[in-house]
Amino acid sequence: MRPLVALVIFGLAFFYIATEKADKVKVVLIGAAAMVVLGLAPGTEVFYSEHAGIDWNVIFLLLGMMIVIGIVKQTGVFDYLGIWAAKRSRGEPYRLMVLLMLITAVASPFLDNVTTIMLVAPVTIVVCERLRIPPQPYLIAEVLASNIGGAATLIGDPPNIIIGSRAGLSFNDFLVHMTPIVVIVFVLFVILSRFLFRKDFRHNPQQVAAVLALQERRAIKDPRLLVRCLVVLAVMVAGFSLHSVLHLEPSLVALIGAGVMLLVAKADVGEVLREVEWSTLVFFMGLFVMVSGLVHTGVIEAIGDWAVAAIGDRYLLAATALLFGSGVLGAFFDNIPYVATMTPVVEGVVEQEPQTGQSLWWAFALGADFGGNGTAVAASANVVALGIASRSGHHITFWQFTRYGAVVTVLSIGLAWVYVWLRYFA
């Protein structure tokens, strides 16, 4: 009975989020409250449990990066990059989209995709506002590119960090096993985007001419502050890359970086905190509590156990189920708590046959990472991008994102299955 009640609460909340019949923050707070009041998600565990509660690493990583971006924004560097990108593409919509996607996809394997989106999204909005074109298609394309590119490395996507830690996989393991298929999927996505977003491409020659006449260097308001910010950002990137060596969580790196940035910028803390997307942080916390209800009542574990029993020692079938199952489930649940919950299940299967079963980790990672494009709430980067868009006055609806994300997810998962079959089972 308890699992059914948890499923009903989650299903109703997801319905209201998907149809936008109510504000998503209100929905998740009511859903989270219902889970706790009914004892489906114990109040003590949601704040303290690493695997069945709020993931504070995600929350504080977002908070730290929002503070950093708020300070960097004051230098005018986003205007500079916006003008540069517009001039480089000469205002041609598809070329501009490819340029922005390429920047995002190259950055995502080395920064986590949430951080990448927080850096690139403001640039995109500036570019599109300069060219008088709607930024929504470009933001959606960047998020999809970020989720694809972030799958390439251990540190590119939070689910990879969880899987790598649990499975004992190194940075180089991810490079060898994940990067080849990520490159293939990204190249095909770039080609597909020409047709996928064709109705959204608009060209305004007069605005392009005006932008081409601008001097991007004049957009920099405070060169000295920009230099200091770039130095802090470079150290933060190094910290993200070396977090396993330094034994520092990415969230701590982000918070330390935010603190140092506030010091070197001598910024007004109140003004900077106004730039924080508080509604996005609250949404994530509420979503984690609702997923906690599914975890605590055994819903997700029951699904995993059923799959293990049905598969037995048929590892190609197991890889297929993990790949497609993670792609589908990961589209409806945030892939961070989903992966945290499912890793013990995968570990149990792999232990039965370590050598053959190793392929299951890669199928699991690909399914979870690529499934993050499935809906507007499937990955942290998606939610953050929608929050930034809404705050800037360019609202992206749940279905506006999902209709593109679903197509890309189907393409990605299909190609990933072929890759897994050829590499590990053919």
Secondary structure, DSSP 8 states (H G I E B T S, - for coil): -HHHHHHHHHHHHHHHHHHTSS-HHHHHHHHHHHHHHTTSS-HHHHHH-SSSS--HHHHHHHHHHHHHHHHHHTTTHHHHHHHHHHHHHTT-HHHHHHHHHHHHHHHTTTS-HHHHHHHHHHHHHHHHHHHT--SHHHHHHHHHHHHHHGGGSSSSSHHHHHHHHHHT--HHHHHHHHHHHHHHHHHHHHHHHHHHTGGG----HHHHHHHHTS-GGGG-S-HHHHHHHHHHHHHHHHHHHTHHHHT--HHHHHHHHHHHHHHHHT--HHHHHTTS-HHHHHHHHHHHHHHHHHHHTTHHHHHHHHHHHHHTT-HHHHHHHHHHHHHHHHHHS-HHHHHHHHHHHHHHHHHHSHHHHHHHHHHHHHHHHHHTTSSTTSSHHHHHHHHHHHHTT----HHHHHHHHHHHHHHHHHHHHHHHIIIII-
